[in-house]
Amino acid sequence: MKDDFVHNNLLYDFYGELLTERQKDIYCMYFCEDMSMGEIGEKLGITRQAVNFSLKETQKVLESYEEALNLIKNHNDLKEHLVALGKAIKEQNYTESIRILLILEDIHGI
């Protein structure tokens, strides 16, 4: 469940500005402010079902952006490369220097 929470927040961080104001409001109230669908519906004057529908549709839109653009995947790949680079630098010897160069080539190729 925590992974879903992190993933949903990353989707919003990367692609939230591409949503309509209404989509942003509902999505952020639910995932960022931890409001229930009933609370959101009451605040916006819509039904819980309308909130649920909006969240599902917005989730589809955000996932389609990630599928097309891969910004989160590239971000995560870069983080992995940087962690590996940091480890290689700490353990630096000749073999590790070669590994550092290979990691840098991978990062450059992203």
A tleap script that builds the chain and sets N, CA, C and O, in Angstrom:
source leaprc.protein.ff14SB
mol = sequence {
  NMET LYS ASP ASP PHE VAL HIE ASN ASN LEU
  LEU TYR ASP PHE TYR GLY GLU LEU LEU THR
  GLU ARG GLN LYS ASP ILE TYR CYS MET TYR
  PHE CYS GLU ASP MET SER MET GLY GLU ILE
  GLY GLU LYS LEU GLY ILE THR ARG GLN ALA
  VAL ASN PHE SER LEU LYS GLU THR GLN LYS
  VAL LEU GLU SER TYR GLU GLU ALA LEU ASN
  LEU ILE LYS ASN HIE ASN ASP LEU LYS GLU
  HIE LEU VAL ALA LEU GLY LYS ALA ILE LYS
  GLU GLN ASN TYR THR GLU SER ILE ARG ILE
  LEU LEU ILE LEU GLU ASP ILE HIE GLY CILE
}
set mol.1.N position { 0.823 -1.198 0.000 }
set mol.1.CA position { 0.000 0.000 0.000 }
set mol.1.C position { 0.867 1.261 0.000 }
set mol.1.O position { 0.545 2.239 -0.675 }
set mol.2.N position { 1.976 1.234 0.766 }
set mol.2.CA position { 2.865 2.391 0.800 }
set mol.2.C position { 3.421 2.668 -0.592 }
set mol.2.O position { 3.550 3.827 -0.985 }
set mol.3.N position { 3.751 1.618 -1.342 }
set mol.3.CA position { 4.266 1.811 -2.693 }
set mol.3.C position { 3.237 2.513 -3.575 }
set mol.3.O position { 3.596 3.370 -4.382 }
set mol.4.N position { 1.950 2.154 -3.426 }
set mol.4.CA position { 0.893 2.824 -4.188 }
set mol.4.C position { 0.822 4.295 -3.810 }
set mol.4.O position { 0.670 5.154 -4.679 }
set mol.5.N position { 0.930 4.592 -2.515 }
set mol.5.CA position { 0.894 5.966 -2.043 }
set mol.5.C position { 2.039 6.766 -2.650 }
set mol.5.O position { 1.836 7.872 -3.152 }
set mol.6.N position { 3.231 6.207 -2.600 }
set mol.6.CA position { 4.407 6.877 -3.166 }
set mol.6.C position { 4.237 7.049 -4.669 }
set mol.6.O position { 4.499 8.125 -5.207 }
set mol.7.N position { 3.801 5.998 -5.344 }
set mol.7.CA position { 3.610 6.051 -6.798 }
set mol.7.C position { 2.589 7.130 -7.171 }
set mol.7.O position { 2.826 7.920 -8.085 }
set mol.8.N position { 1.469 7.163 -6.476 }
set mol.8.CA position { 0.434 8.158 -6.773 }
set mol.8.C position { 0.945 9.578 -6.549 }
set mol.8.O position { 0.635 10.484 -7.322 }
set mol.9.N position { 1.723 9.767 -5.498 }
set mol.9.CA position { 2.270 11.092 -5.242 }
set mol.9.C position { 3.320 11.473 -6.277 }
set mol.9.O position { 3.411 12.636 -6.670 }
set mol.10.N position { 4.114 10.502 -6.721 }
set mol.10.CA position { 5.070 10.788 -7.798 }
set mol.10.C position { 4.347 11.153 -9.092 }
set mol.10.O position { 4.748 12.082 -9.792 }
set mol.11.N position { 3.294 10.426 -9.402 }
set mol.11.CA position { 2.508 10.753 -10.593 }
set mol.11.C position { 2.021 12.196 -10.519 }
set mol.11.O position { 2.104 12.943 -11.493 }
set mol.12.N position { 1.514 12.573 -9.356 }
set mol.12.CA position { 1.002 13.930 -9.187 }
set mol.12.C position { 2.139 14.949 -9.268 }
set mol.12.O position { 1.990 16.002 -9.889 }
set mol.13.N position { 3.269 14.635 -8.642 }
set mol.13.CA position { 4.411 15.561 -8.686 }
set mol.13.C position { 4.900 15.793 -10.108 }
set mol.13.O position { 5.203 16.923 -10.490 }
set mol.14.N position { 4.975 14.723 -10.886 }
set mol.14.CA position { 5.509 14.842 -12.239 }
set mol.14.C position { 4.489 15.377 -13.246 }
set mol.14.O position { 4.843 16.152 -14.135 }
set mol.15.N position { 3.233 14.970 -13.111 }
set mol.15.CA position { 2.258 15.271 -14.149 }
set mol.15.C position { 1.046 16.080 -13.681 }
set mol.15.O position { 0.147 16.358 -14.475 }
set mol.16.N position { 1.013 16.453 -12.426 }
set mol.16.CA position { -0.155 17.143 -11.874 }
set mol.16.C position { -0.524 18.423 -12.606 }
set mol.16.O position { -1.703 18.753 -12.734 }
set mol.17.N position { 0.477 19.142 -13.083 }
set mol.17.CA position { 0.187 20.399 -13.777 }
set mol.17.C position { -0.519 20.189 -15.114 }
set mol.17.O position { -1.030 21.142 -15.701 }
set mol.18.N position { -0.550 18.964 -15.593 }
set mol.18.CA position { -1.235 18.672 -16.851 }
set mol.18.C position { -2.724 18.380 -16.642 }
set mol.18.O position { -3.475 18.244 -17.608 }
set mol.19.N position { -3.140 18.286 -15.394 }
set mol.19.CA position { -4.541 18.008 -15.076 }
set mol.19.C position { -5.363 19.288 -15.075 }
set mol.19.O position { -4.824 20.391 -14.991 }
set mol.20.N position { -6.678 19.121 -15.171 }
set mol.20.CA position { -7.563 20.270 -15.008 }
set mol.20.C position { -7.553 20.680 -13.538 }
set mol.20.O position { -7.130 19.910 -12.676 }
set mol.21.N position { -8.016 21.888 -13.259 }
set mol.21.CA position { -8.066 22.359 -11.868 }
set mol.21.C position { -8.930 21.428 -11.018 }
set mol.21.O position { -8.580 21.118 -9.880 }
set mol.22.N position { -10.036 20.993 -11.565 }
set mol.22.CA position { -10.954 20.103 -10.815 }
set mol.22.C position { -10.265 18.771 -10.522 }
set mol.22.O position { -10.337 18.274 -9.398 }
set mol.23.N position { -9.605 18.197 -11.508 }
set mol.23.CA position { -8.873 16.941 -11.300 }
set mol.23.C position { -7.803 17.118 -10.229 }
set mol.23.O position { -7.655 16.278 -9.342 }
set mol.24.N position { -7.055 18.226 -10.319 }
set mol.24.CA position { -6.006 18.492 -9.328 }
set mol.24.C position { -6.595 18.606 -7.930 }
set mol.24.O position { -6.065 18.032 -6.979 }
set mol.25.N position { -7.692 19.348 -7.806 }
set mol.25.CA position { -8.311 19.544 -6.496 }
set mol.25.C position { -8.718 18.218 -5.870 }
set mol.25.O position { -8.378 17.936 -4.721 }
set mol.26.N position { -9.438 17.414 -6.621 }
set mol.26.CA position { -9.939 16.146 -6.087 }
set mol.26.C position { -8.788 15.192 -5.790 }
set mol.26.O position { -8.753 14.576 -4.725 }
set mol.27.N position { -7.858 15.067 -6.713 }
set mol.27.CA position { -6.725 14.152 -6.533 }
set mol.27.C position { -5.885 14.553 -5.322 }
set mol.27.O position { -5.492 13.705 -4.520 }
set mol.28.N position { -5.617 15.837 -5.197 }
set mol.28.CA position { -4.783 16.315 -4.092 }
set mol.28.C position { -5.513 16.175 -2.755 }
set mol.28.O position { -4.899 15.798 -1.757 }
set mol.29.N position { -6.803 16.471 -2.722 }
set mol.29.CA position { -7.558 16.295 -1.481 }
set mol.29.C position { -7.503 14.844 -1.017 }
set mol.29.O position { -7.378 14.565 0.176 }
set mol.30.N position { -7.598 13.926 -1.973 }
set mol.30.CA position { -7.624 12.506 -1.617 }
set mol.30.C position { -6.231 11.987 -1.249 }
set mol.30.O position { -6.059 11.371 -0.198 }
set mol.31.N position { -5.252 12.228 -2.096 }
set mol.31.CA position { -3.935 11.638 -1.878 }
set mol.31.C position { -2.996 12.492 -1.028 }
set mol.31.O position { -2.166 11.948 -0.299 }
set mol.32.N position { -3.110 13.805 -1.108 }
set mol.32.CA position { -2.188 14.663 -0.358 }
set mol.32.C position { -2.749 15.039 1.014 }
set mol.32.O position { -2.029 15.047 2.013 }
set mol.33.N position { -4.041 15.348 1.042 }
set mol.33.CA position { -4.660 15.791 2.294 }
set mol.33.C position { -5.350 14.659 3.042 }
set mol.33.O position { -5.860 14.865 4.144 }
set mol.34.N position { -5.372 13.470 2.456 }
set mol.34.CA position { -5.941 12.268 3.087 }
set mol.34.C position { -7.413 12.433 3.466 }
set mol.34.O position { -7.860 11.939 4.501 }
set mol.35.N position { -8.159 13.139 2.608 }
set mol.35.CA position { -9.597 13.290 2.842 }
set mol.35.C position { -10.320 12.071 2.271 }
set mol.35.O position { -9.867 11.474 1.295 }
set mol.36.N position { -11.415 11.718 2.869 }
set mol.36.CA position { -12.217 10.608 2.349 }
set mol.36.C position { -13.018 11.087 1.142 }
set mol.36.O position { -13.175 12.288 0.928 }
set mol.37.N position { -13.519 10.139 0.360 }
set mol.37.CA position { -14.335 10.506 -0.795 }
set mol.37.C position { -15.591 11.236 -0.356 }
set mol.37.O position { -16.039 12.168 -1.023 }
set mol.38.N position { -16.159 10.812 0.766 }
set mol.38.CA position { -17.341 11.489 1.297 }
set mol.38.C position { -17.049 12.924 1.691 }
set mol.38.O position { -17.843 13.821 1.407 }
set mol.39.N position { -15.910 13.150 2.345 }
set mol.39.CA position { -15.519 14.509 2.739 }
set mol.39.C position { -15.302 15.398 1.514 }
set mol.39.O position { -15.712 16.558 1.492 }
set mol.40.N position { -14.652 14.835 0.503 }
set mol.40.CA position { -14.401 15.603 -0.723 }
set mol.40.C position { -15.716 15.952 -1.397 }
set mol.40.O position { -15.934 17.090 -1.813 }
set mol.41.N position { -16.598 14.951 -1.501 }
set mol.41.CA position { -17.905 15.180 -2.115 }
set mol.41.C position { -18.688 16.264 -1.393 }
set mol.41.O position { -19.299 17.131 -2.019 }
set mol.42.N position { -18.662 16.202 -0.069 }
set mol.42.CA position { -19.371 17.207 0.731 }
set mol.42.C position { -18.777 18.599 0.498 }
set mol.42.O position { -19.513 19.573 0.340 }
set mol.43.N position { -17.471 18.684 0.478 }
set mol.43.CA position { -16.802 19.972 0.290 }
set mol.43.C position { -17.090 20.569 -1.089 }
set mol.43.O position { -17.253 21.781 -1.230 }
set mol.44.N position { -17.152 19.695 -2.110 }
set mol.44.CA position { -17.347 20.167 -3.487 }
set mol.44.C position { -18.799 20.146 -3.946 }
set mol.44.O position { -19.117 20.610 -5.040 }
set mol.45.N position { -19.681 19.603 -3.103 }
set mol.45.CA position { -21.096 19.540 -3.473 }
set mol.45.C position { -21.398 18.511 -4.544 }
set mol.45.O position { -22.289 18.705 -5.371 }
set mol.46.N position { -20.648 17.408 -4.526 }
set mol.46.CA position { -20.885 16.312 -5.474 }
set mol.46.C position { -21.012 15.012 -4.694 }
set mol.46.O position { -20.736 14.970 -3.495 }
set mol.47.N position { -21.427 13.961 -5.373 }
set mol.47.CA position { -21.597 12.678 -4.692 }
set mol.47.C position { -20.258 11.975 -4.496 }
set mol.47.O position { -19.269 12.277 -5.164 }
set mol.48.N position { -20.259 11.037 -3.565 }
set mol.48.CA position { -19.076 10.208 -3.332 }
set mol.48.C position { -18.732 9.433 -4.593 }
set mol.48.O position { -17.556 9.254 -4.910 }
set mol.49.N position { -19.743 8.974 -5.312 }
set mol.49.CA position { -19.538 8.236 -6.547 }
set mol.49.C position { -18.855 9.108 -7.604 }
set mol.49.O position { -18.004 8.631 -8.354 }
set mol.50.N position { -19.235 10.388 -7.657 }
set mol.50.CA position { -18.603 11.304 -8.613 }
set mol.50.C position { -17.126 11.498 -8.262 }
set mol.50.O position { -16.280 11.587 -9.151 }
set mol.51.N position { -16.825 11.562 -6.977 }
set mol.51.CA position { -15.432 11.678 -6.532 }
set mol.51.C position { -14.671 10.429 -6.936 }
set mol.51.O position { -13.567 10.514 -7.475 }
set mol.52.N position { -15.261 9.268 -6.674 }
set mol.52.CA position { -14.631 7.990 -7.023 }
set mol.52.C position { -14.361 7.906 -8.517 }
set mol.52.O position { -13.275 7.501 -8.932 }
set mol.53.N position { -15.337 8.283 -9.323 }
set mol.53.CA position { -15.173 8.266 -10.774 }
set mol.53.C position { -14.052 9.202 -11.202 }
set mol.53.O position { -13.216 8.838 -12.028 }
set mol.54.N position { -14.032 10.404 -10.642 }
set mol.54.CA position { -12.999 11.385 -10.983 }
set mol.54.C position { -11.612 10.863 -10.632 }
set mol.54.O position { -10.675 11.014 -11.415 }
set mol.55.N position { -11.477 10.252 -9.464 }
set mol.55.CA position { -10.180 9.709 -9.049 }
set mol.55.C position { -9.706 8.609 -9.997 }
set mol.55.O position { -8.535 8.567 -10.373 }
set mol.56.N position { -10.619 7.723 -10.378 }
set mol.56.CA position { -10.250 6.634 -11.297 }
set mol.56.C position { -9.841 7.178 -12.667 }
set mol.56.O position { -8.851 6.736 -13.250 }
set mol.57.N position { -10.605 8.130 -13.167 }
set mol.57.CA position { -10.287 8.712 -14.473 }
set mol.57.C position { -8.978 9.494 -14.423 }
set mol.57.O position { -8.172 9.418 -15.350 }
set mol.58.N position { -8.767 10.234 -13.359 }
set mol.58.CA position { -7.529 10.992 -13.214 }
set mol.58.C position { -6.339 10.051 -13.113 }
set mol.58.O position { -5.281 10.309 -13.687 }
set mol.59.N position { -6.518 8.964 -12.384 }
set mol.59.CA position { -5.448 7.965 -12.263 }
set mol.59.C position { -5.090 7.406 -13.640 }
set mol.59.O position { -3.912 7.243 -13.957 }
set mol.60.N position { -6.095 7.115 -14.451 }
set mol.60.CA position { -5.848 6.620 -15.810 }
set mol.60.C position { -5.066 7.635 -16.637 }
set mol.60.O position { -4.141 7.279 -17.368 }
set mol.61.N position { -5.449 8.895 -16.512 }
set mol.61.CA position { -4.778 9.966 -17.266 }
set mol.61.C position { -3.310 10.056 -16.833 }
set mol.61.O position { -2.414 10.107 -17.677 }
set mol.62.N position { -3.069 10.075 -15.531 }
set mol.62.CA position { -1.704 10.179 -15.027 }
set mol.62.C position { -0.859 8.980 -15.454 }
set mol.62.O position { 0.299 9.139 -15.841 }
set mol.63.N position { -1.437 7.784 -15.384 }
set mol.63.CA position { -0.717 6.575 -15.803 }
set mol.63.C position { -0.404 6.625 -17.298 }
set mol.63.O position { 0.656 6.170 -17.727 }
set mol.64.N position { -1.327 7.179 -18.093 }
set mol.64.CA position { -1.078 7.270 -19.545 }
set mol.64.C position { 0.064 8.246 -19.830 }
set mol.64.O position { 0.845 8.030 -20.756 }
set mol.65.N position { 0.164 9.320 -19.039 }
set mol.65.CA position { 1.299 10.242 -19.200 }
set mol.65.C position { 2.612 9.524 -18.896 }
set mol.65.O position { 3.590 9.659 -19.632 }
set mol.66.N position { 2.620 8.767 -17.812 }
set mol.66.CA position { 3.851 8.056 -17.453 }
set mol.66.C position { 4.199 7.012 -18.511 }
set mol.66.O position { 5.367 6.836 -18.856 }
set mol.67.N position { 3.190 6.326 -19.019 }
set mol.67.CA position { 3.434 5.322 -20.051 }
set mol.67.C position { 4.054 5.950 -21.299 }
set mol.67.O position { 4.924 5.357 -21.937 }
set mol.68.N position { 3.598 7.151 -21.637 }
set mol.68.CA position { 4.104 7.828 -22.831 }
set mol.68.C position { 5.454 8.504 -22.599 }
set mol.68.O position { 6.306 8.506 -23.488 }
set mol.69.N position { 5.653 9.075 -21.417 }
set mol.69.CA position { 6.830 9.915 -21.187 }
set mol.69.C position { 7.921 9.272 -20.325 }
set mol.69.O position { 9.090 9.644 -20.427 }
set mol.70.N position { 7.546 8.321 -19.486 }
set mol.70.CA position { 8.500 7.597 -18.623 }
set mol.70.C position { 9.348 8.494 -17.724 }
set mol.70.O position { 10.494 8.152 -17.432 }
set mol.71.N position { 8.823 9.616 -17.284 }
set mol.71.CA position { 9.605 10.509 -16.432 }
set mol.71.C position { 9.913 9.882 -15.076 }
set mol.71.O position { 11.023 10.033 -14.565 }
set mol.72.N position { 8.960 9.190 -14.496 }
set mol.72.CA position { 9.196 8.561 -13.189 }
set mol.72.C position { 10.178 7.417 -13.329 }
set mol.72.O position { 11.073 7.263 -12.498 }
set mol.73.N position { 10.027 6.614 -14.366 }
set mol.73.CA position { 10.969 5.511 -14.594 }
set mol.73.C position { 12.381 6.050 -14.765 }
set mol.73.O position { 13.321 5.534 -14.162 }
set mol.74.N position { 12.533 7.081 -15.582 }
set mol.74.CA position { 13.862 7.667 -15.797 }
set mol.74.C position { 14.410 8.273 -14.509 }
set mol.74.O position { 15.604 8.163 -14.234 }
set mol.75.N position { 13.565 8.899 -13.733 }
set mol.75.CA position { 13.966 9.469 -12.449 }
set mol.75.C position { 14.481 8.368 -11.518 }
set mol.75.O position { 15.532 8.512 -10.893 }
set mol.76.N position { 13.731 7.270 -11.434 }
set mol.76.CA position { 14.139 6.160 -10.572 }
set mol.76.C position { 15.428 5.503 -11.071 }
set mol.76.O position { 16.289 5.137 -10.270 }
set mol.77.N position { 15.561 5.354 -12.381 }
set mol.77.CA position { 16.795 4.797 -12.949 }
set mol.77.C position { 17.990 5.677 -12.616 }
set mol.77.O position { 19.053 5.178 -12.250 }
set mol.78.N position { 17.816 6.971 -12.741 }
set mol.78.CA position { 18.898 7.905 -12.435 }
set mol.78.C position { 19.289 7.818 -10.965 }
set mol.78.O position { 20.474 7.837 -10.634 }
set mol.79.N position { 18.289 7.724 -10.079 }
set mol.79.CA position { 18.582 7.584 -8.657 }
set mol.79.C position { 19.400 6.319 -8.384 }
set mol.79.O position { 20.355 6.353 -7.607 }
set mol.80.N position { 19.030 5.208 -9.018 }
set mol.80.CA position { 19.773 3.959 -8.851 }
set mol.80.C position { 21.221 4.108 -9.324 }
set mol.80.O position { 22.148 3.643 -8.660 }
set mol.81.N position { 21.404 4.750 -10.460 }
set mol.81.CA position { 22.752 4.963 -10.984 }
set mol.81.C position { 23.574 5.834 -10.031 }
set mol.81.O position { 24.755 5.569 -9.804 }
set mol.82.N position { 22.951 6.863 -9.481 }
set mol.82.CA position { 23.675 7.751 -8.570 }
set mol.82.C position { 24.049 7.039 -7.274 }
set mol.82.O position { 25.129 7.273 -6.732 }
set mol.83.N position { 23.177 6.179 -6.775 }
set mol.83.CA position { 23.504 5.384 -5.583 }
set mol.83.C position { 24.679 4.467 -5.888 }
set mol.83.O position { 25.614 4.365 -5.094 }
set mol.84.N position { 24.634 3.803 -7.032 }
set mol.84.CA position { 25.738 2.919 -7.430 }
set mol.84.C position { 27.025 3.712 -7.601 }
set mol.84.O position { 28.099 3.252 -7.216 }
set mol.85.N position { 26.917 4.890 -8.172 }
set mol.85.CA position { 28.086 5.745 -8.360 }
set mol.85.C position { 28.680 6.141 -7.008 }
set mol.85.O position { 29.897 6.106 -6.828 }
set mol.86.N position { 27.833 6.513 -6.071 }
set mol.86.CA position { 28.302 6.862 -4.732 }
set mol.86.C position { 29.019 5.716 -4.059 }
set mol.86.O position { 30.064 5.915 -3.439 }
set mol.87.N position { 28.469 4.509 -4.171 }
set mol.87.CA position { 29.111 3.319 -3.591 }
set mol.87.C position { 30.456 3.059 -4.253 }
set mol.87.O position { 31.442 2.757 -3.581 }
set mol.88.N position { 30.487 3.176 -5.571 }
set mol.88.CA position { 31.728 2.916 -6.298 }
set mol.88.C position { 32.811 3.920 -5.918 }
set mol.88.O position { 33.982 3.559 -5.802 }
set mol.89.N position { 32.427 5.160 -5.727 }
set mol.89.CA position { 33.405 6.180 -5.338 }
set mol.89.C position { 33.961 5.882 -3.947 }
set mol.89.O position { 35.160 6.024 -3.710 }
set mol.90.N position { 33.086 5.468 -3.029 }
set mol.90.CA position { 33.532 5.147 -1.665 }
set mol.90.C position { 34.495 3.968 -1.650 }
set mol.90.O position { 35.414 3.925 -0.832 }
set mol.91.N position { 34.289 3.014 -2.547 }
set mol.91.CA position { 35.103 1.798 -2.588 }
set mol.91.C position { 36.184 1.889 -3.660 }
set mol.91.O position { 36.699 0.867 -4.113 }
set mol.92.N position { 36.521 3.087 -4.058 }
set mol.92.CA position { 37.338 3.301 -5.251 }
set mol.92.C position { 38.675 2.555 -5.226 }
set mol.92.O position { 39.476 2.672 -4.298 }
set mol.93.N position { 38.863 1.806 -6.266 }
set mol.93.CA position { 40.131 1.183 -6.633 }
set mol.93.C position { 40.082 1.067 -8.157 }
set mol.93.O position { 39.142 1.566 -8.775 }
set mol.94.N position { 41.048 0.437 -8.761 }
set mol.94.CA position { 41.089 0.384 -10.222 }
set mol.94.C position { 39.819 -0.231 -10.801 }
set mol.94.O position { 39.216 0.315 -11.725 }
set mol.95.N position { 39.422 -1.371 -10.247 }
set mol.95.CA position { 38.222 -2.047 -10.752 }
set mol.95.C position { 37.006 -1.150 -10.576 }
set mol.95.O position { 36.152 -1.068 -11.459 }
set mol.96.N position { 36.933 -0.482 -9.440 }
set mol.96.CA position { 35.796 0.390 -9.185 }
set mol.96.C position { 35.824 1.618 -10.090 }
set mol.96.O position { 34.771 2.142 -10.454 }
set mol.97.N position { 37.009 2.079 -10.453 }
set mol.97.CA position { 37.103 3.223 -11.374 }
set mol.97.C position { 36.482 2.866 -12.716 }
set mol.97.O position { 35.796 3.684 -13.328 }
set mol.98.N position { 36.726 1.644 -13.168 }
set mol.98.CA position { 36.103 1.169 -14.412 }
set mol.98.C position { 34.589 1.138 -14.233 }
set mol.98.O position { 33.846 1.552 -15.122 }
set mol.99.N position { 34.129 0.643 -13.074 }
set mol.99.CA position { 32.694 0.577 -12.789 }
set mol.99.C position { 32.095 1.988 -12.787 }
set mol.99.O position { 30.997 2.191 -13.306 }
set mol.100.N position { 32.795 2.950 -12.215 }
set mol.100.CA position { 32.318 4.330 -12.200 }
set mol.100.C position { 32.138 4.839 -13.627 }
set mol.100.O position { 31.129 5.470 -13.943 }
set mol.101.N position { 33.103 4.568 -14.474 }
set mol.101.CA position { 32.998 5.005 -15.870 }
set mol.101.C position { 31.810 4.363 -16.567 }
set mol.101.O position { 31.105 5.023 -17.330 }
set mol.102.N position { 31.585 3.089 -16.313 }
set mol.102.CA position { 30.437 2.405 -16.910 }
set mol.102.C position { 29.119 2.994 -16.418 }
set mol.102.O position { 28.186 3.166 -17.202 }
set mol.103.N position { 29.037 3.301 -15.135 }
set mol.103.CA position { 27.827 3.909 -14.587 }
set mol.103.C position { 27.594 5.272 -15.226 }
set mol.103.O position { 26.475 5.602 -15.617 }
set mol.104.N position { 28.660 6.057 -15.329 }
set mol.104.CA position { 28.527 7.376 -15.960 }
set mol.104.C position { 28.067 7.253 -17.418 }
set mol.104.O position { 27.280 8.070 -17.897 }
set mol.105.N position { 28.558 6.244 -18.106 }
set mol.105.CA position { 28.101 6.016 -19.493 }
set mol.105.C position { 26.619 5.661 -19.497 }
set mol.105.O position { 25.881 6.113 -20.372 }
set mol.106.N position { 26.169 4.852 -18.524 }
set mol.106.CA position { 24.757 4.508 -18.433 }
set mol.106.C position { 23.903 5.753 -18.180 }
set mol.106.O position { 22.853 5.937 -18.796 }
set mol.107.N position { 24.378 6.609 -17.255 }
set mol.107.CA position { 23.636 7.824 -16.947 }
set mol.107.C position { 23.552 8.719 -18.183 }
set mol.107.O position { 22.501 9.287 -18.481 }
set mol.108.N position { 24.636 8.833 -18.872 }
set mol.108.CA position { 24.664 9.670 -20.075 }
set mol.108.C position { 23.683 9.141 -21.130 }
set mol.108.O position { 23.093 9.914 -21.885 }
set mol.109.N position { 23.520 7.832 -21.170 }
set mol.109.CA position { 22.654 7.217 -22.167 }
set mol.109.C position { 21.165 7.281 -21.850 }
set mol.109.O position { 20.335 6.904 -22.677 }
set mol.110.N position { 20.826 7.754 -20.659 }
set mol.110.CA position { 19.407 7.781 -20.259 }
set mol.110.C position { 18.655 8.761 -21.105 }
set mol.110.O position { 17.449 8.932 -20.928 }
savepdb mol mol.pdb
quit
